[in-house]
Amino acid sequence: MLNIRYATAADQPAVMELWAEAFGADEPYFSWYFRTVYHPERTLGLFNGEELLSALQYAPKLLYLHGQKIPVAYLVGVCTKSAAQGRGYARRLLQTISRHLHSRYQLLLLYTDIPDFYRPLGFIHCYQLAQYRFPAVDNADAFTSWRNGALSAADIAAYDSIYRQMTAQLDGYILRDEQNWREFAGDFLCDGGSLYLCDDAYLLWTQSEQRCRIKEIGYRHPDALRAAVQLGQAIAAREGFAEISWDAPLAAPLEAKPAAAIPYVMAAGTQSGLAPGQLAEATRLLFGTSPRLWINEMT
């Protein structure tokens, strides 16, 4: 008999098995995620008896948007067993979680490679990134004012100070606390990159799929942003890559011309009783058309 319920601690092996089937179990990310980020009480599953067929997870976040602090739920791990796909199970979970969370969270946010699956449920793209590619430049001097950052309380306070100054003039951004920073940075450090920090900027970079990528730059002023990009170019050269890429928020004041604009975050309202089309319109009105948003990876 099919039933939908939240997971318990005893369900974790089944959740991990389903995740591994859907997304892979690359280490060290897989173990890090289920040790550090995973919460069974925020995992909704569709079961056939005790067999887990489909699941999703959510994480509470706080979004500052046009002068309002808006509680949002970030959805991850939406997946269904391959043998049970095509039966609408994930859709049922998404509809259920929206009903469950509407009294606590105003929006659901997610990243996806299959946006057409989510549009009929009221999700719309609310945020874009600009894709930049910077050539590697062998420049030892670019490292001079930087040091390796850590996930210590002192360094997290430094990242946060830079981030808060950077976002203070924007129309929307995710508010981060110390735990958010640990999860955000830890996620991408699993890909084999590292953090760099100086007085006026930080840079988080990773290397995966034979690519060298900037995941985020935080900066206090445009000169610090330029210095961080130059550091990224020097890192690419040192690591043996021809270039380093950055899918940057449109709000980043870069002088280079982006290669493309990429639809990124999808959002849907959780208002009870609204049809998907009404939810999409309400969400569109909430975000507006401002490019001054910094809703980067959240984990």
Secondary structure as UniProt FT lines:
FT   STRAND          2..6
FT   HELIX           9..11
FT   HELIX           12..23
FT   TURN            27..28
FT   HELIX           29..36
FT   HELIX           40..42
FT   STRAND          43..48
FT   TURN            49..50
FT   STRAND          51..65
FT   TURN            66..67
FT   STRAND          68..80
FT   HELIX           82..84
FT   TURN            85..86
FT   HELIX           89..101
FT   TURN            102..104
FT   STRAND          107..111
FT   HELIX           115..118
FT   HELIX           119..121
FT   STRAND          124..125
FT   STRAND          128..135
FT   HELIX           140..143
FT   TURN            144..145
FT   STRAND          147..148
FT   HELIX           153..167
FT   TURN            168..169
FT   STRAND          172..175
FT   HELIX           178..189
FT   TURN            190..192
FT   STRAND          194..197
FT   STRAND          201..208
FT   TURN            209..210
FT   STRAND          211..219
FT   HELIX           222..238
FT   TURN            239..240
FT   STRAND          243..249
FT   TURN            250..251
FT   STRAND          260..263
FT   STRAND          265..269
FT   TURN            272..273
FT   HELIX           276..287
FT   TURN            288..289
FT   STRAND          293..294
//
